[in-house]
């Protein structure tokens, strides 16, 4: 019997000398044993993230940001001590006061115009309702004039029915 334990050598022939030299000079790289996580050195067992289930979240809850309205002053205003403590007010004070009053007057004027329009529409509606009321009253009067004859007949029939029911119950 022949021994089959002998190793067989495989020889690859490369055509050019440059290619042969490259094959001799190339080194094998090391195999990756474990993938790194976020460029940190990590050792230990790899646990699949899919298999992990948390019963509760350990992460603190972030509060929602509060939205606030902020105003920015665009005009320059420098308060002097004289403006605050002086007996006479400065020109800037009167100017700002006049502007604020003008704004308030404009708002009041717009509100008054709006209310005037509302008053006019309500007066028209009131006039229409009064006309409808007068028509309804005149209709009621006409119907009442027609009804006395019919009411007298109905009153007699209802009184006779009441008397009959009283005599039957005795």
PERA-V647192 format. One record per helix or strand. SS is the DSSP state (h for helix, s for strand). FROM is the first residue (numbers start at 0). LEN is the number of residues. If there is no record, write none. Layout:
ss from len
SS FROM LEN
SS FROM LEN
This chain:
ss from len
h 16 9
s 36 1
s 39 1
h 80 5
h 90 79
